[in-house]
Amino acid sequence: MDHEISRLIASEAKRQQDVLEMIPSENYASLAVREALGSVLTNKYSEGYPHKRYYQGNRFVDEIEDIAINRAKKLFMVPHVNVQPYSGSPANAAVFFALLQPKDAIMGLKLSAGGHLTHGHPDITFSGKYFASSQYDVEEDGMINLEKVAVMARTVKPRMIVVGTTAYPRVYDWRAWRQIADDVGAYLLADISHIAGLVVGGVHPSPVPFADVVMTTTHKSLRGPRGAMLMVTDTGLTKDPGMAEKIDKAVFPGLQGGPHDNVTAAIAVALEEASQPSFTTYAHQVVKNASVLAETLLNKGIALTTGGTDNHLMVIDLRPQKVIGNIVAEALEVAGIVVNKNSVPHDSNPPFYPSGVRLGTPAITTRGMKEEEMKKIGSWIATVISEVSHYRLPDTKEGRLGFLSGVKKELQVNNTLLNIKDEVGVLCKNFLVP
Ligand SMILES: *Cc1c(COP(=O)(O)O)cnc(C)c1O
């Protein structure tokens, strides 16, 4: 037993129980998932795929990976699944390397509008460095304008269009995206990392069969271990019967070595959990909770990008208050509510000092919280925002030096925030984490 680390893990476990985790990409995996993750499977090497390994001793690992694959196929209704990607970013990389040549044109949503780094962010990512990336944006109101995307596609003629975001609170019209891709002969990659649990639970349309390839992380609304899956649809296989093999080869040996068999087992467990009726109930409640939370905030005069939400997340636009997301996120944490700062559409502030915060309901819904709790939480958040909305980011570089740490010190002794923290603590005691 490593006392130094186990003490810190125990502290983290207590923190996760004592606060409202509202970062929309986070969730609480079940004990069964965590047991698989912490199992002896971590000892094994299994390069290759089930029944075609480069190592001996994979009898049971083969069965486990087969089960994970079959559960995913059934749940998402796809003919081919790869459960080996280490996480979402390498999974997206595998799709790019499987289906494209270096310098091929791609299109994805801008990071500042809620896209992911791996969707073609220029200069600093594989997707922007090795491919000719053109990025679409959202409108002033935060919505994606499909007509504009279609015009851009006709100009750019991308080989692949990536759809999926980290901060978009609305539903994707997959059929329309397919149309845009078909018009220019592009592959359509649906990245449903954030919404996979909603898709499984029937509260967001599935990209199957419209997309050629579907990528999802397994640790967000799907509530599994950290990992990812790549799914090839019938649409993809019809276009290119070799697509499944190309994807598999890009994952291993293209980008990765041995799969993390403990993660594969934990994915299998999470997929079984997600196939239960209770998960459908969960997914519905996630969306219901987000909608009540959004309504509560709007009623308190808080602005949300796109004016609300259809899914599990929302982005508060702090431009009316003129306070930066950093300070609101810091203040909320003092009050026991954990969110992240986030850019808003067409943010005039730099990404390190964005004008918004992003929050969502997957984790607190796992704890069993419902509409009543969302109303409380919404009014606490509104109070916190008004408590800190007088802070202004200094204009000069010199002025900014030490500004945030100074504000942080003040927030830590702010009574309004500390009183909310006490109330949050009481609420959290009534909703245990798994
Ligand atoms: C989280 C996420 C990823 C990346 O996943 P990691 O596991 O953090 O690498 C990719 N795309 C989208 C849309 C995501 O939300």
The ligand as a Tripos MOL2 file, in Angstrom:
@<TRIPOS>MOLECULE
LIG
   15    15     1     0     0
SMALL
NO_CHARGES

@<TRIPOS>ATOM
      1 C1        -13.7470   14.2500  -25.0500 C.3       1 LIG1
      2 C2        -13.7670   14.3850  -26.5270 C.ar      1 LIG1
      3 C3        -12.7300   13.9030  -27.3270 C.ar      1 LIG1
      4 C4        -11.4080   13.3850  -26.8080 C.3       1 LIG1
      5 O1        -11.4160   12.4640  -25.8530 O.3       1 LIG1
      6 P1        -10.1350   12.2070  -24.9250 P.3       1 LIG1
      7 O2        -10.4860   10.8950  -24.3380 O.co2     1 LIG1
      8 O3        -10.0910   13.3300  -23.9570 O.co2     1 LIG1
      9 O4         -8.9470   12.1440  -25.8190 O.co2     1 LIG1
     10 C5        -12.8690   14.0010  -28.6910 C.ar      1 LIG1
     11 N1        -13.9620   14.5520  -29.2450 N.ar      1 LIG1
     12 C6        -14.9740   15.0500  -28.5080 C.ar      1 LIG1
     13 C7        -16.1560   15.6520  -29.1710 C.3       1 LIG1
     14 C8        -14.9090   14.9920  -27.1230 C.ar      1 LIG1
     15 O5        -15.9030   15.5100  -26.4030 O.3       1 LIG1
@<TRIPOS>BOND
     1     1     2 1
     2     2     3 ar
     3     2    14 ar
     4     3     4 1
     5     3    10 ar
     6     4     5 1
     7     5     6 1
     8     6     7 2
     9     6     8 1
    10     6     9 1
    11    10    11 ar
    12    11    12 ar
    13    12    13 1
    14    12    14 ar
    15    14    15 1
@<TRIPOS>SUBSTRUCTURE
     1 LIG1         1 GROUP 0 **** ****
